[in-house]
């Protein structure tokens, strides 16, 4: 793909001149607004290091969708939960994607949650909610109930 083609593709995403997304969100046609998108599956396995050895590169955009999706009814809520269950890795998934509520808006904050879990995993070797799996706990319940713990002797384990 040439640089000119890439530029036109990027402009289409930013300007809102694209078709309805599979997640149900519709962008404003021709308004020139910036349309925010969410990756929805940020995790250590989706972050590579570039050839320079320093630059992080985000990959695997199969779960990406428009960031601001207003949930009008229970059917839409269940559809978003199903999409998250299919495309988002459970230990890095934001709580609002486990139990989507009617009348809420799913936004780019789901990526901030995933990034925090990814940074924790980089420091300690696993996501904060995988710690509970050693005792047979549920990742979904741990996320929803904010149950995490730092490993014993954590200062020695940080690399």
DRENDO-1510 file (C-alpha; in Angstrom, 1 decimal, always signed):
<recs>
REC; n; res; u; v; w
REC; 1; UNK; +0.0; +0.0; +0.0 .
REC; 2; UNK; +1.5; +3.3; -1.0 .
REC; 3; UNK; +1.8; +6.2; +1.4 .
REC; 4; UNK; -0.9; +8.1; -0.4 .
REC; 5; UNK; -3.3; +5.2; -0.1 .
REC; 6; UNK; -2.5; +4.9; +3.7 .
REC; 7; UNK; -3.2; +8.6; +4.1 .
REC; 8; UNK; -6.6; +8.3; +2.4 .
REC; 9; UNK; -7.5; +5.3; +4.5 .
REC; 10; UNK; -6.5; +7.2; +7.7 .
REC; 11; UNK; -8.5; +10.2; +6.6 .
REC; 12; UNK; -11.6; +8.0; +6.2 .
REC; 13; UNK; -11.4; +6.8; +9.7 .
REC; 14; UNK; -10.8; +10.2; +11.2 .
REC; 15; UNK; -13.5; +12.0; +9.2 .
REC; 16; UNK; -16.3; +9.6; +9.9 .
REC; 17; UNK; -16.7; +8.7; +6.2 .
REC; 18; UNK; -17.0; +5.0; +6.7 .
REC; 19; UNK; -19.8; +2.4; +6.8 .
REC; 20; UNK; -21.7; +1.2; +9.9 .
REC; 21; UNK; -19.5; -0.9; +12.2 .
REC; 22; UNK; -20.3; -4.5; +13.1 .
REC; 23; UNK; -20.6; -3.4; +16.7 .
REC; 24; UNK; -23.6; -1.3; +15.8 .
REC; 25; UNK; -22.0; +2.2; +16.1 .
REC; 26; UNK; -22.6; +4.7; +13.3 .
REC; 27; UNK; -20.3; +7.6; +12.7 .
REC; 28; UNK; -21.5; +11.0; +11.6 .
REC; 29; UNK; -21.3; +11.1; +7.9 .
REC; 30; UNK; -19.2; +14.0; +6.4 .
REC; 31; UNK; -19.0; +16.0; +9.6 .
REC; 32; UNK; -15.3; +16.1; +9.8 .
REC; 33; UNK; -15.4; +14.9; +13.4 .
REC; 34; UNK; -12.6; +12.7; +14.9 .
REC; 35; UNK; -14.1; +9.3; +15.6 .
REC; 36; UNK; -12.4; +7.7; +18.6 .
REC; 37; UNK; -11.7; +4.0; +18.4 .
REC; 38; UNK; -10.9; +1.4; +21.0 .
REC; 39; UNK; -8.5; -1.5; +20.6 .
REC; 40; UNK; -10.3; -3.6; +23.2 .
REC; 41; UNK; -7.6; -6.3; +23.5 .
REC; 42; UNK; -4.4; -4.6; +24.8 .
REC; 43; UNK; -2.3; -7.3; +26.4 .
REC; 44; UNK; +1.4; -8.2; +26.5 .
REC; 45; UNK; +1.0; -10.6; +23.5 .
REC; 46; UNK; -0.3; -7.7; +21.4 .
REC; 47; UNK; +2.6; -5.4; +22.0 .
REC; 48; UNK; +5.8; -6.0; +20.0 .
REC; 49; UNK; +9.1; -4.2; +20.1 .
REC; 50; UNK; +10.2; -2.5; +16.8 .
REC; 51; UNK; +13.5; -3.2; +15.1 .
REC; 52; UNK; +15.1; -0.3; +17.0 .
REC; 53; UNK; +14.7; -2.3; +20.2 .
REC; 54; UNK; +12.8; +0.5; +22.1 .
REC; 55; UNK; +9.6; +1.4; +20.3 .
REC; 56; UNK; +6.5; -0.5; +21.3 .
REC; 57; UNK; +4.1; -1.4; +18.5 .
REC; 58; UNK; +0.5; -2.3; +19.1 .
REC; 59; UNK; -0.8; -5.1; +16.9 .
REC; 60; UNK; -3.9; -7.3; +16.3 .
REC; 61; UNK; -6.7; -4.9; +15.5 .
REC; 62; UNK; -9.3; -7.6; +15.1 .
REC; 63; UNK; -11.2; -6.5; +18.3 .
REC; 64; UNK; -11.1; -2.8; +17.4 .
REC; 65; UNK; -14.3; -0.9; +17.2 .
REC; 66; UNK; -15.7; +2.6; +17.7 .
REC; 67; UNK; -15.0; +3.7; +21.2 .
REC; 68; UNK; -18.2; +5.5; +22.2 .
REC; 69; UNK; -21.1; +3.1; +22.0 .
REC; 70; UNK; -24.2; +4.1; +23.9 .
REC; 71; UNK; -26.1; +1.1; +25.2 .
REC; 72; UNK; -29.9; +1.8; +24.8 .
REC; 73; UNK; -31.4; -1.6; +25.7 .
REC; 74; UNK; -30.6; -5.0; +27.1 .
REC; 75; UNK; -30.3; -6.5; +23.7 .
REC; 76; UNK; -27.5; -4.1; +22.8 .
REC; 77; UNK; -25.8; -4.7; +26.2 .
REC; 78; UNK; -25.8; -8.5; +25.6 .
REC; 79; UNK; -24.5; -8.1; +22.1 .
REC; 80; UNK; -21.5; -6.0; +23.4 .
REC; 81; UNK; -20.9; -8.6; +26.1 .
REC; 82; UNK; -20.8; -11.3; +23.5 .
REC; 83; UNK; -18.4; -9.3; +21.3 .
REC; 84; UNK; -16.1; -8.8; +24.3 .
REC; 85; UNK; -16.3; -12.4; +25.2 .
REC; 86; UNK; -15.2; -13.4; +21.7 .
REC; 87; UNK; -12.5; -10.7; +21.1 .
REC; 88; UNK; -11.2; -9.5; +24.4 .
REC; 89; UNK; -8.7; -11.5; +26.6 .
REC; 90; UNK; -10.4; -12.1; +29.9 .
REC; 91; UNK; -7.6; -11.1; +32.4 .
REC; 92; UNK; -7.1; -7.8; +30.5 .
REC; 93; UNK; -10.8; -7.0; +29.9 .
REC; 94; UNK; -12.4; -4.0; +31.6 .
REC; 95; UNK; -15.1; -4.6; +34.1 .
REC; 96; UNK; -17.7; -2.8; +32.1 .
REC; 97; UNK; -17.3; -5.3; +29.3 .
REC; 98; UNK; -18.1; -8.3; +31.6 .
REC; 99; UNK; -21.4; -6.8; +32.7 .
REC; 100; UNK; -22.6; -4.2; +30.2 .
REC; 101; UNK; -25.4; -2.0; +31.7 .
REC; 102; UNK; -28.3; -0.5; +29.8 .
REC; 103; UNK; -28.0; +3.3; +29.6 .
REC; 104; UNK; -24.2; +3.4; +29.8 .
REC; 105; UNK; -21.7; +4.3; +27.2 .
REC; 106; UNK; -18.7; +2.1; +26.4 .
REC; 107; UNK; -15.7; +4.3; +25.6 .
REC; 108; UNK; -12.0; +4.4; +25.2 .
REC; 109; UNK; -11.5; +3.9; +29.0 .
REC; 110; UNK; -11.7; +0.2; +28.3 .
REC; 111; UNK; -8.2; +0.5; +26.8 .
REC; 112; UNK; -6.9; +2.4; +29.7 .
REC; 113; UNK; -7.9; -0.5; +32.0 .
REC; 114; UNK; -6.3; -3.0; +29.7 .
REC; 115; UNK; -3.1; -0.9; +29.5 .
REC; 116; UNK; -2.9; -0.9; +33.3 .
REC; 117; UNK; -3.3; -4.6; +33.4 .
REC; 118; UNK; -0.6; -4.9; +30.7 .
REC; 119; UNK; +1.8; -2.7; +32.7 .
REC; 120; UNK; +1.2; -4.8; +35.8 .
REC; 121; UNK; +1.9; -8.0; +33.8 .
REC; 122; UNK; +5.1; -6.5; +32.5 .
REC; 123; UNK; +6.2; -5.8; +36.1 .
REC; 124; UNK; +5.1; -9.0; +37.7 .
REC; 125; UNK; +4.8; -11.6; +34.9 .
REC; 126; UNK; +1.0; -12.0; +34.9 .
REC; 127; UNK; -2.1; -9.9; +35.0 .
REC; 128; UNK; -3.3; -8.8; +38.4 .
REC; 129; UNK; -6.4; -11.0; +38.1 .
REC; 130; UNK; -4.5; -14.2; +37.1 .
REC; 131; UNK; -3.2; -14.3; +40.6 .
REC; 132; UNK; -6.6; -15.5; +41.8 .
REC; 133; UNK; -6.6; -18.4; +39.3 .
REC; 134; UNK; -4.0; -20.2; +41.4 .
REC; 135; UNK; -6.6; -20.8; +44.1 .
REC; 136; UNK; -9.4; -21.7; +41.6 .
REC; 137; UNK; -11.0; -18.3; +41.5 .
REC; 138; UNK; -12.9; -16.7; +38.6 .
REC; 139; UNK; -11.1; -14.0; +36.5 .
REC; 140; UNK; -14.5; -12.4; +35.8 .
REC; 141; UNK; -15.5; -12.2; +39.5 .
REC; 142; UNK; -12.0; -11.0; +40.4 .
REC; 143; UNK; -12.2; -8.1; +37.9 .
REC; 144; UNK; -15.8; -7.2; +38.8 .
REC; 145; UNK; -15.0; -7.2; +42.5 .
REC; 146; UNK; -11.6; -5.5; +42.2 .
REC; 147; UNK; -9.8; -8.4; +43.8 .
REC; 148; UNK; -6.1; -8.3; +43.0 .
REC; 149; UNK; -3.0; -8.5; +45.0 .
REC; 150; UNK; +0.7; -7.8; +44.5 .
REC; 151; UNK; +3.0; -10.8; +44.7 .
REC; 152; UNK; +5.0; -11.5; +47.8 .
REC; 153; UNK; +8.5; -9.9; +47.7 .
REC; 154; UNK; +7.4; -7.7; +44.9 .
REC; 155; UNK; +10.3; -5.4; +44.9 .
REC; 156; UNK; +12.7; -8.2; +43.9 .
REC; 157; UNK; +10.5; -9.3; +41.0 .
REC; 158; UNK; +10.2; -6.0; +39.2 .
REC; 159; UNK; +12.6; -6.1; +36.2 .
</recs>
